[in-house]
Amino acid sequence: MRNAAVTIKATSGSNRNSARMPCRANTSSIRSLTTDVLGYDRYAVGGADYGALVGARLGHKYADSLYGIHLGNEMPPAMFQGDRFWDLSGGQPTADTPDAVRARLNRRNNTYVSHVAAHLLDGQTLTHGLNDSPVGMLAWMLKRWRTWSDRNGDFEADWPVDDILTNATIYWVDQAIGSSIRAYKNAQLYPPTPVNDLQPYVQAPAGFTFLLGDVSPGASSPEERIEIFEAGGGQFYADVRDVNVHEKGGHFGPYENPEAWIHDLRATHRKLR
């Protein structure tokens, strides 16, 4: 992608931005930065984790301004909404599901349940405790890095100690753990307002990079991962151009497998320019 400018926008809750903005404010700020400040009429978006939620909403609200989006997760637009906003399963019963599917869902829920529920239901209390104890904050973050990263990989080899301590120190010095936690509650408190009735919800062209080491959804093969996408979150995207599945990496895709991420993002957007 020669002659392409790259702008990196820290979303709310990252360790370099302690602003307490809801997801919908992130979409507006990215739009304003890109068009009003930098002067681009059209632009492309890449995002993973919470950034995938922001990217999907950009793909709905500002589809006409986008070449396309490239995401690492197929988060439903209504993530963290509804009566069970704190429950990743949404109350989905598993008793009658096939054993393999039930095991996969339970493994995912057991990995993420404490994180999502605590962030959404008791985030402010948790923030004070973590800001008061660097050891407690490091333990909280380290567990997530270890259990969310490539379940088929070697954590100690893939995550250098210096990287872990540098990341944690930035959170500690900036006291940014609170805004990281608050982003979840803000997503529930300030649901996005649809700008049109078009279905599927995301109209912008979309590409995806999925990594099989990710415990969510925990697929065992590329074929299963694509099947899960097409039966679930993929239905919210009107124009899916690329779905790429790679063996290496887990939840932290751009960090764990940057080569695959860069290749796929370039391939998606190169065809849309």
N, C-alpha and C positions, 0 to 999 in steps of 0.2 A: 504494500500500500504506500507507494511513493507519493510525495507531495501531500501527505495527510498530517494535519496537526493533531496532537494528542493532548487532551485536557483531563487531568485527574481531579475529580471533585470528591472531597471527603464527605461522606454522608453523616448525618447526625449520629452521635454515639461512637464514632470511630475515635481512636486514641489521639487523633490530631484535630479533632473538632468537638468541642464540648457543648455545642448549641443544642438546645432541647427542641428540635423541630419534629413534628409528625411527618409521616411518610409523604402526605400530600404537599407539605411545605418543601420537602426535598425535591419533588418533581417541579414545583414552581421555581425554586431557586436555581435548579439546573437549567431549566428553560431560559430564565432571565440571564444567567451567566453566559450561556452559549449564544443566544441571539442578541440581547441588548448590550452586553458588555463586550463580547468577543466578535460580534458582528456576523455570525454564520447564519445563513437562511435555513440550511439543513445540516443535520449532524447524525452520527451513529452513536449507539449506546452499548456498553458492555458492563455486566454486573453479575455478582454472585452473592449468595447468602441474602442478607437484607437488601443488598443492592439489586438482587433479582426482583424483589417485590417493587422497589422503586422503578426498575427498568420496565416491568410489566405495566405499571401505571402510566409511565411516560408513553408507552406504546399504545395506550388507550387514549389518553388526554391530548397528546401532541403527535398523533400518527402522521399527520400531514407534513410535519417538520422533520421527520426522521427518515433517513435512508433505511434504517432497520435497527433491531436490537439483538444482542447475543448474550444469553443468560446461562448460568450454571445450575439453576433450579427452576422448576415449573410451579412456583408458589401460586395458589389460588388467589385471585384479587381480593377475596373476602377473608384472607388470613387474619386471625386474631379477632374475628367478629362473631356475633351471635351469642346465645345464652351460655355456651360453653367455650368462650373465647380463650380460656386458659388451657383447654384440652386439645392436644394435637389430633386425637382420634375423633373429636367432635361427638363423643358418645357412641361411636360406631361399635356395634356388638361384634365379637369375634368367635363366639361359640360355634356358629354354624359354618364358618369359613374353612376351606381346606387346611390341613395341618401345616403345610409349608407356608401358605400365606399368613396364617395365624402366627406362626413363629416369627416371620419377618416383621409383621406389624408390632408384635409385642417387643421384639428386640429394638425396633426404632423408638417406640414409646418409652421403654425403660431407659434408653440412652438420653432422651431429651426432656422427659417429664419434669424433673426437678428444675431444670433451667427455665423452661417456659412458664411453668406454674409460679415459681418464685418471682420471676421478673414481672409477671402480670398482676399477681395478687399481693405481693409484699416487697416490691422493688425498693421503696424508699428506706425501709428498715435495713434491708440487705446492703444498700449503698453505704449507709453510715458505718456498718460493721466492716465492710471491705476497705473503705477509706481510712479507717482507724488502724487497720492492721495490714502492713505490706505482706506479711507471711500468709495471712488469711486470703488476701486478694490473689497472691501468686498460686496458692493451693486451688482456689476456685477456678482460675483461668487455666492452670495446668491440667486439671481434670478434663476440661473441655477440649483442649488441644489433643490430649492423649486419646480420649474416647471417641472424638469426632473425626480424627484424622484417619488415614488409610488403615482399615481394619485388617488388611492383608500385608501391611508393610512393617518396617522396623522403625518404631518411633524415635529411638535414640539416634539412629543413623540419619533419619530424615529431618529431624528437628534439632539443629545445633543448639547447645546450651546458650551460647551468646545471643542467638536470635530470640530465644524465649525470654531471657532476662532483659534484653533491650526493649522488646515489646511491652513486657510487664512494667518496666521502669517508666516508659512513656505514659502508660495509664496512671501510674502512681504519682508521678510529678505533676501531670496535668489534672489529676483527680477526675479523669474522664470516665471512670467505671460507671458513675451514676447516669450519665447521658446515654451510655451504651445500654444500660438496663431500661432507662426511661423510654427508649425508642419503641419497645414492645408495648408499653401501656399507651403511648401516644397513638400507635397504630389502632388500638382498640377505642380510644376516646374520640379520635377524629377520623372516622371512616371516610373514604374518598367519595365524592359525589360524581356519579357518571355524567359525562358531558354529552352522551348520545345513547340511543337504544340499539346500536348495532351489535350484532352477535356473530361470532364470539367476541368477547370483551376486548381483547387486544387485537387491533387491526394492523399494526405495523408488521412488516416482514420480520420473522424471528428465526434465529439459529440457536442451538443449544450444545453445550459441552457437559457430558455426564461422566462421572468417574466411578468405577465399580467398587472402589474401596469405601465409598460413602455408606454409612449405616442407614441413611435415609435416601431411598427406600430400601436399600439392602439387597439389590438384585444380584444374582449369581452369574449372569451372562449378559452380553450386549443385547441379545434378543429379548430377554426378560425385561431388561431396563427400558427398551423401546416400547414393549407391550404395556408396561406400567404407565409410561408417559402418555401413550395414545388412549388408554382407558381412563386416565385421570386428568392431571393438570394440563395435558396437551390440548384438551378440548376447549380451553379458554383462549387459544391462539388461532386466529383466522388464517394466517399465511405462514406456515412453518416451512422454512427453506432447507435447513440442515439440522440433523440430529446426530451428534457424534458421541460415541461411547469409548472410553479408554480404560485400560486395566488399572493404571497407576493413579493413586490419589484418593482422597476422601472428601470431607465437607469443605475443606479449605483449598478449593481447586486451583486458583491462580498461584497460590504459594506452593502447593504440593506437586503440581504438574504444569509449570509455566509454559513448557514447550508446546504441549497439546493445546493449552488455552490460547496462546498467541497464534498458533497455526489455524485453529478453528475460527477464532474471531476475525482474522484477516480473510480467511476463505469466505466466510459469510458476507462480510461487508464489501469485499472486492467485487462480488457479483451484483451488488446493489448500488454501486456508485454511478 
